[in-house]
């Protein structure tokens, strides 16, 4: 089984290398990344992984983020050009955590009749900046009392999808679902979480 991760990044030099290293060690075989107008070292870091054969890099110079279109393109490339069996859609500040040995082993255990797995979001917040790396400071999981069904709440439970590779797939904005897909979602079991580190300095 081959697991490919798509990755969307812009000015994420502080975290992008740790992200890729983590996921390659967690079972991801290859990364398809889109860099949108980065002005820090993000592009250089991504290029280093491309040179080592771990990553395919797409550069997008558009002023406006077109997340759904770009992620859909990467998902289709993962299936058509890079031999993916499963595809994970990540952002540079998200770390996908398997509730098992590895991401690949968790996905290999999914019954063949299911093509979509939903992952649960967990937000983390930083302790005061003391020049240590973000992963040493961001060990506090955010908890709120916001109503869980309030669509206006930034802290409502959120899901993102992992899916079997499909060269014709269309991914929604936020990668929360597939559009007009025949792939059957797994319900009632969430074998993967993704940890979100949106604010890395205070």
URZISUL-V934323 format. One record per pair of residues at least 6 apart in sequence whose ideal C-beta (glycine too) atoms are under 7 Angstrom apart, sorted by the first residue. I is the first residue (numbers start at 0). J is the second residue. Records with the same first field share a line. If there is no record, write none. Layout:
I: J / J
//
This chain:
0: 84 / 85 / 103 / 107
1: 28 / 82 / 83 / 84
2: 26 / 27 / 28 / 84 / 85 / 87 / 102 / 103 / 106
3: 28 / 29 / 31 / 77 / 81 / 83 / 86
4: 22 / 27 / 30 / 87 / 89
5: 31 / 70 / 73 / 74 / 77 / 86 / 88 / 89
6: 30 / 32 / 89 / 91
7: 33 / 66 / 69 / 70 / 90
8: 15 / 32 / 34 / 37 / 41 / 91
9: 35 / 36 / 37
10: 37 / 38 / 39 / 41
11: 41 / 91 / 92
12: 39 / 40 / 41 / 44
13: 133 / 199
14: 91 / 92 / 133 / 196 / 199
15: 41 / 44 / 45 / 91
16: 44
17: 134
18: 91 / 94
19: 30 / 48
21: 94
22: 95
23: 53
25: 95 / 97 / 101 / 102
26: 101 / 102 / 103 / 104
27: 87 / 102
29: 53 / 81
30: 48 / 53 / 54
31: 55 / 73 / 76 / 77 / 81
32: 45 / 54 / 56 / 57
33: 57 / 59 / 69 / 73
34: 41 / 42 / 45 / 56 / 58 / 59
35: 59 / 61 / 64
36: 60
45: 54 / 56
46: 56
48: 54
49: 55 / 56
55: 81
59: 69
66: 172
67: 170 / 171 / 172
70: 88 / 170 / 174
71: 168 / 169 / 170
74: 86 / 88 / 168 / 170
75: 166 / 168
77: 83 / 86 / 164
78: 164 / 165 / 166
79: 166
83: 164
84: 163 / 164
85: 106 / 161 / 163 / 164
86: 161 / 162 / 164
87: 95 / 161
88: 159 / 170 / 174
89: 95
92: 195 / 196 / 197
93: 193 / 194 / 195
94: 193 / 194
95: 102 / 118 / 191 / 193
96: 191 / 192 / 193 / 194
97: 105 / 190 / 191
98: 105 / 190 / 191 / 192
99: 105 / 190
102: 191
105: 190 / 191
106: 116 / 161
109: 116 / 185
112: 183
113: 183 / 184 / 185
114: 162 / 163 / 182 / 183
115: 160 / 162 / 177 / 182 / 183 / 184 / 185
116: 161 / 185 / 190 / 191
117: 158 / 160 / 184 / 189
118: 158 / 159 / 161 / 189 / 191 / 192 / 193
119: 156 / 158 / 189 / 192
120: 156 / 157 / 158 / 193 / 195
121: 140 / 192 / 194 / 195
122: 141 / 195
123: 137 / 139 / 140 / 141 / 194 / 195 / 196
124: 137 / 139 / 141 / 198
125: 133 / 136 / 137 / 198 / 199 / 200 / 201
126: 136 / 139
127: 201
128: 136 / 200 / 201
129: 136
133: 196 / 199
137: 196 / 199
143: 154
145: 152 / 154 / 155
146: 152
147: 155 / 156
149: 155
158: 175
159: 174 / 175 / 193
160: 174 / 175 / 176 / 177
161: 191
162: 168 / 177 / 182
163: 182
165: 182
168: 177 / 180
169: 177 / 178 / 179
170: 177
171: 178
//
